[in-house]
Amino acid sequence: MRILIYLLLIIGIQGALTRLIPRELSAPDLFLLTAIALALRLRPLPALLLAYGIGLLQDILGHGALGLHAAAVSGGVLLVLGLRKFLSDRGFIQTVVTVTTGVIGQWLVFLILTYWLRNGLVTINTLVTVLPSLLIGTLLAAPLLERLAAWAFGTRPGAEQGLT
């Protein structure tokens, strides 16, 4: 029940932030933060599968290209999973590094898919205008969303637990 309430809250908050924040700025990516929160709590394979599912939900709700956010969120989580064993449990630096890694992984996948599909989705202008505000907003939202994720999914294990 908590997970369902969490998902409904995330969908509502993401939609509200997208409408309330001016067009020049990007709303924080709460779906990516949710996938990262799960990646820090689960084993790698279930974490990647859930990240893909969360991205697919984002594609369906946003009427976007089906699978684009799914692949991008999975890419962000994949980088976070690779970095997870090198980070401590909690702290400011760990949060900044984890979220930044997730956003970079997500946008690397966006760039690869844009190039592969020969689509103008990600341009230099998009990177310069959207990415900084998205990263800052996502970093600011991360501590609050981590508390909400701890309520919904439970506390996360230590850095070395569950990696094997």
C-alpha positions in Angstrom: 0.0 0.0 0.0 2.9 2.4 0.8 4.4 1.7 -2.6 1.2 2.6 -4.4 0.8 5.8 -2.3 4.5 6.6 -3.1 3.9 6.1 -6.9 0.8 8.3 -6.9 2.6 11.0 -5.0 5.5 10.9 -7.4 3.2 11.1 -10.4 1.3 14.0 -8.9 4.3 15.9 -7.7 6.1 15.5 -11.0 3.1 16.7 -12.9 2.6 19.7 -10.6 6.3 20.7 -10.8 6.3 20.4 -14.5 3.3 22.9 -14.7 4.5 25.2 -11.9 8.1 25.7 -12.9 8.7 28.2 -15.7 9.3 26.8 -19.2 13.0 27.9 -19.2 13.7 25.6 -16.3 13.3 21.8 -16.0 11.5 20.1 -13.2 13.5 17.6 -11.2 13.4 14.1 -12.5 11.5 12.2 -9.7 11.3 9.1 -11.8 15.0 8.8 -12.1 15.4 9.5 -8.3 12.9 6.7 -7.7 14.9 4.3 -9.8 18.1 5.3 -8.1 16.5 4.8 -4.7 15.5 1.3 -5.7 18.9 0.7 -7.1 20.4 1.5 -3.8 18.1 -1.0 -2.1 17.9 -4.0 -4.5 20.2 -6.4 -6.3 21.4 -5.2 -9.7 19.1 -7.2 -12.0 15.8 -6.4 -10.3 17.0 -2.8 -10.0 17.6 -2.5 -13.7 14.3 -4.1 -14.6 12.4 -1.8 -12.3 14.3 1.2 -13.6 13.2 0.2 -17.1 9.6 -0.2 -15.9 9.7 3.2 -14.2 11.0 4.8 -17.3 8.3 3.1 -19.4 5.7 4.5 -17.0 7.3 7.9 -17.5 7.0 7.5 -21.3 3.4 6.4 -21.1 2.4 9.2 -18.8 4.3 11.8 -20.8 3.0 10.7 -24.2 6.7 10.5 -25.3 8.5 8.1 -27.6 7.8 4.7 -26.0 11.0 3.3 -24.6 13.1 6.5 -24.7 12.9 7.3 -21.0 12.9 3.6 -20.2 16.3 3.2 -21.8 17.6 6.4 -20.3 16.5 5.7 -16.8 18.0 2.3 -17.1 21.3 3.8 -18.3 21.4 6.1 -15.3 20.8 3.3 -12.9 23.4 1.1 -14.6 26.0 3.8 -13.9 24.8 4.2 -10.3 25.0 0.4 -9.8 28.6 0.4 -11.1 29.5 3.1 -8.7 27.5 1.9 -5.7 30.1 -0.3 -4.1 32.6 2.6 -4.1 30.4 4.9 -2.1 29.6 5.1 1.6 26.1 4.6 2.9 24.9 8.2 3.3 26.0 11.7 3.2 26.1 14.9 1.2 28.9 13.8 -1.1 27.4 10.4 -1.8 24.1 12.0 -2.7 25.7 14.5 -5.1 27.8 11.8 -6.7 25.0 9.3 -7.0 22.5 11.8 -8.5 25.0 13.4 -10.8 26.1 9.9 -12.0 22.4 9.0 -12.6 21.7 12.2 -14.6 24.9 11.8 -16.7 24.0 8.2 -17.5 20.5 9.1 -18.4 21.6 11.9 -20.7 24.4 9.7 -22.3 21.7 7.3 -23.3 19.5 10.2 -24.6 22.5 11.3 -26.7 23.2 7.8 -28.0 19.6 7.2 -28.9 19.3 10.6 -30.5 22.3 9.9 -32.7 21.2 6.4 -33.5 17.6 7.4 -34.4 18.9 10.5 -36.3 16.5 12.6 -34.3 16.9 16.2 -33.2 15.7 15.5 -29.7 19.0 16.4 -27.9 20.9 19.3 -29.3 23.6 21.5 -27.9 21.0 24.1 -27.0 19.1 21.4 -25.1 22.2 20.4 -23.2 23.0 24.0 -22.3 19.6 25.1 -21.3 17.9 21.9 -19.9 20.6 19.8 -18.3 21.9 22.3 -15.7 18.5 23.2 -14.3 17.5 19.5 -14.4 20.6 18.5 -12.5 20.3 21.3 -9.9 16.6 20.6 -9.4 17.1 16.8 -9.1 20.0 17.4 -6.6 17.7 19.6 -4.5 14.9 17.1 -4.6 17.0 14.1 -3.8 17.1 14.4 0.1 13.3 14.8 0.3 12.7 11.9 -2.1 15.1 9.7 -0.2 13.1 10.2 3.0 9.9 9.4 1.0 11.6 6.3 -0.5 12.7 5.1 2.9 9.1 5.4 4.1 7.8 3.4 1.0 10.6 0.9 0.4 12.4 0.7 3.7 15.9 1.8 4.7 18.6 1.0 2.3 21.3 -1.6 3.2 25.0 -0.8 3.5 27.2 -0.2 0.5 28.5 -3.8 0.3 25.4 -5.7 1.2 23.5 -7.4 -1.6 26.1 -7.0 -4.3 26.9 -10.6 -4.7 
